[in-house]
């Protein structure tokens, strides 16, 4: 019988072949279309505001599909849900490629985003089901890191093969990545894993799930929501502040690129810390550093200082690689797992969607200078909340604390 350490290695090796590689392909495709969505809309005659709305449909489609994806995975099981997800992606991308009006492009983007939502839930459900609490941090952080790496690689592929006269080819890249990823998954899947074929026997009414797990959503769920806000806010405020202090597009891109490299490079160390020292050891510093980065942003009046702030934000974000998914996976019940995780994704996606809206409101009502510190202060409050209320899920850490308690 394999030792725990050897068993952990076997699990991670199996996930590398059966989950991480296909997910990298899907994420690469997703990364390939993100930079060209607004430009594609503009080429079809959209105004700047309408082009921004088209981009927002990508996140909105994912968020609105979170709860229905729980129903799909519960009813169909993991394998058949993967087929549905891939089919939606391919149909949506085909629609984007052939779209000759802005509304048709918007429909195509919404459909492919729905497929991405189902795909992401299936993978999270699968990893959380087959991993133990002592390997789950690494397993999910690698999953998150692979997703981020793919979304970094995708734009570089587009830059190399797509021109302003062939923007539609970015949808072809995603189509090919998704097709190859699904084919790889089918060939490499574990045929001894009967659980991948089984539907969930539990009812999936969202209200029932929230009632039964209200403490989890009121504590770890708040942490997940705030992380979504801080992460998406960083993506908005960092480039805007760079432009505000007079940096050109190449300098802003360099800042963001280096910050992203730091971010992606930390996914395995973050998972190791999470598995060894617990989820709090990752979640609290992650929120704290992202909040501190927001607070320091208005003090950066030149490229060098802003680079340091960008590195801090990248380090903080990378430290929390996969933590939102891990918090949800730790708390997901054996019966009704997909439905629970679907709601958990809705909470974090709602945070990611509302972050830019909060930034926009603060900038519009007050100013850009004030927006970042306000979001940072909000994050610091959430850091204290997380420190006070986030419960540990590691059995050995829970036991140690119980022994130390009088």
Helices and strands as residue ranges (DSSP letters): H 4-15, I 16-20, H 21-34, H 37-43, H 48-98, H 102-130, H 136-161, H 169-188, G 194-196, H 206-212, H 214-218, H 220-244, H 249-265, H 267-277, H 280-297, H 303-319, H 323-331, H 337-365, H 368-389, H 395-404
